[in-house]
Amino acid sequence: MAVPGPAVRRIGPADAAALIALAATDNLFDEDPGTAPSGELTPDGARDFLADPSVLFWLAEVEGQTVGFLHCCIQRRRTPGPWAELLLMEMGTHAGWRRRGVGRALLAGMEAWMRANGVVEVWVPANTYAVGFYRKCGFATDEGEILVKELH
């Protein structure tokens, strides 16, 4: 029987337990899963983080298991045009789920939010590990080592 693709959902303060569980095993989502996890996250800390209006956080899940995550920050613009842009701060796919569409599903969830909220640009600070992936997903290099994608 085929395993279903990931369901992507944006989480908020009521999902603090999911963020705490992710923090305990987030090393499994890194380039090198042999590193130590980030550390313990308190329920108050998780709720406060997810309640911050500038934080967007998505989980990709398969049969109740978190297989990926994506964290963005909303940056308000001071110039004319769209009211904000996103900074894609971190994204990870569980080591056992790589190359199975998890990252693309997370980006699709982020892009759906962008379209619904009138945000047309997302920036990724330099990430040498994932540059190839981001380029395959339509990002381009702009202003040095930063990757950017504009929705049309």
C-alpha positions in Angstrom: 0.0 0.0 0.0 1.4 3.4 -0.9 2.1 5.9 1.8 0.0 9.1 1.3 1.8 12.4 0.5 2.2 14.9 3.3 -0.6 17.1 4.6 0.6 20.6 5.2 -0.9 22.9 7.8 0.0 26.2 9.4 0.3 25.9 13.1 -0.5 28.5 15.8 -0.4 28.8 19.6 -2.8 26.0 20.2 -0.3 23.7 18.5 2.5 24.3 21.0 2.8 20.6 21.7 3.7 19.9 18.1 6.4 22.6 18.1 7.8 21.2 21.4 7.9 17.7 19.9 9.7 19.0 16.8 12.3 20.8 18.9 13.1 17.5 20.7 14.0 15.8 17.4 14.8 18.7 15.0 18.3 17.3 14.4 16.6 14.7 12.3 15.5 17.4 9.9 19.0 19.0 9.5 21.6 18.5 6.8 23.5 16.3 9.3 21.0 14.3 11.5 23.9 13.3 13.7 23.9 16.8 15.4 22.2 17.3 18.7 18.6 18.6 18.8 18.1 22.3 19.5 17.0 21.6 23.0 13.9 21.7 25.2 11.2 24.2 24.4 8.8 25.3 27.2 5.0 25.3 26.5 5.0 29.1 27.2 7.9 29.6 24.9 6.3 27.6 22.1 3.0 29.4 22.5 4.6 32.8 22.6 6.7 32.0 19.4 3.6 30.8 17.5 1.5 33.7 18.7 3.9 36.3 17.3 2.1 37.9 14.4 5.3 38.0 12.3 5.9 34.2 12.6 4.5 31.8 10.1 5.1 28.1 10.8 4.0 25.1 8.7 4.2 21.4 9.4 4.1 18.6 6.9 2.6 15.5 8.4 2.0 11.9 7.2 -0.3 9.7 9.3 0.2 12.0 12.4 4.0 12.1 12.1 5.8 15.3 11.4 8.0 14.8 8.3 8.8 18.5 7.5 8.6 22.0 8.7 8.9 25.5 7.2 9.4 28.7 9.3 9.0 32.2 7.8 8.9 35.7 9.2 6.7 38.5 7.8 8.7 41.6 7.0 6.6 44.7 6.5 7.8 46.9 3.6 8.3 50.6 3.9 8.2 51.2 0.2 5.2 51.4 -2.1 3.8 48.2 -3.5 2.9 45.0 -1.6 2.5 45.5 2.1 5.0 42.7 3.1 7.5 40.1 2.0 8.5 36.9 3.6 11.9 35.8 4.9 12.2 32.0 4.8 14.2 31.4 7.9 14.4 27.6 8.0 13.0 24.5 6.4 13.7 20.9 7.2 12.6 17.5 6.0 13.0 14.4 8.2 16.0 12.4 7.0 13.7 9.4 6.2 11.4 11.5 4.0 13.8 13.4 1.8 13.2 13.4 -2.0 9.6 12.5 -1.5 7.9 15.9 -2.2 7.9 17.2 1.4 9.8 20.4 0.7 7.8 21.1 -2.4 4.5 20.6 -0.4 5.7 23.0 2.3 6.6 25.6 -0.3 3.2 25.1 -1.9 1.5 25.8 1.4 3.6 28.9 2.0 2.9 30.2 -1.6 -0.9 29.6 -1.0 -0.7 31.7 2.1 1.3 34.4 0.1 -1.4 34.5 -2.6 -4.2 34.7 -0.1 -2.5 37.6 1.8 -1.2 39.7 -1.1 2.5 38.8 -0.5 4.4 38.4 -3.7 8.1 38.0 -2.6 9.9 35.5 -0.5 13.6 35.7 0.4 15.9 32.9 1.5 19.2 33.9 3.2 22.2 32.1 1.8 21.9 28.4 2.3 24.7 26.5 0.5 23.1 23.1 1.4 19.8 23.7 -0.3 20.5 26.1 -3.1 19.9 23.5 -5.8 16.5 22.6 -4.3 15.4 26.2 -4.1 16.5 26.9 -7.7 14.5 23.9 -8.9 11.5 25.4 -7.1 11.8 28.7 -9.0 14.1 30.8 -6.7 16.8 32.9 -8.3 20.0 34.5 -6.9 19.6 38.2 -6.2 21.8 40.7 -4.3 24.8 38.3 -3.9 24.0 35.0 -2.2 20.4 35.6 -1.3 17.7 33.6 -3.1 14.4 35.2 -4.0 11.2 34.1 -5.6 8.4 36.4 -6.9 4.9 35.1 -7.4 3.2 36.1 -10.6 
